[in-house]
């Protein structure tokens, strides 16, 4: 039930934003809207909604160098992550987008930040990311993401070199 409600709210939010702009949304607007909605899915701990923004062959390189390939494997990883860290939040903020329209490809460079509790203390981590987007039909989906940490503080999690 929660998943359906979240996906419905996300879809309504995207439609409202698009309908209030003049004419058809640009590809940049579509990617920024998708990024906002994926951030919301993470905030709501909805692994199914998070994965709805991935291509089937989505590939992740996490800040810890963990590598996971495939939409299903990444959905399961998010679900486990949400269960293990009930207050975890990640936010990705695009800084630059670029396109190669003939092939339906785009890149996104931005900053990310995350945080979660470990006992009485809180881990705060942030860095830079690169995402590769692929246009599938009329939707932009994420094909790959690489996250590089630039700052971590709060617990010994930050001291353990991956």
Buried (B, 14 or more C-beta within 10 A) or exposed (E): EEBEEBBEBBEEBBEEBBEEEEEEBEBBBBBBBBBBBBBBBBEBBBBBBBBBBBBEEBBBBBBEEEEBEBBEBBBBBBBEBBEEBEEBEBBBEBEEBEBEEEEBBBBBEBBBBBBBBEEEEEBBBBBBBBBBBBBEEEEBBBBBBBBEBEEBEBBEBBEEEE
